Amino acid sequence: MVHIEASDLILALVGGVIIGLATTINLTTYGRITGNSGIFNTLIKFDMRSGFRWKYSFFSGLIAASYSLFMIMGKSGGWEIKGFNIILFDKYEENISDLHIVGWIIGGFLVGVGTKMGNGCTSGHGV
């Protein structure tokens, strides 16, 4: 049986609202759907004609913010705040995998194929 705490639900709701607001602001301001797979595709192709600079800035900020939060939270992955155990990341030990590099490559390939078949990722389209 899975145990879900109130703090888990609150964090999921807050995260969903933030993603929804960010994609809505991007759509209304620039007329663009925030699809991370499309943004990443432009970056790996180094396509300077397709808004490379804003896409590079977006992806750099995404990675930097995640890394910064991980470093701030520490290896425990969370904080205890007034009775709420706020966990944003799995514990460091839980992130270590025994999966061989070939498994990671196959997994990444399958995710890429699925994203292409599904006409993009759900970061902007699914919201």
Secondary structure, DSSP 8 states (H G I E B T S, - for coil): -----HHHHHHHHHHHHHHHHHHHHHHHHHS----HHHHHHHHHHT-TTS-HHHHHHHHHHHHHHHHHHHHHH-TT-EEEETTEEEE-S--HHHH-----HHHHHHHHHHHHHHHHHTTS-TTTS--
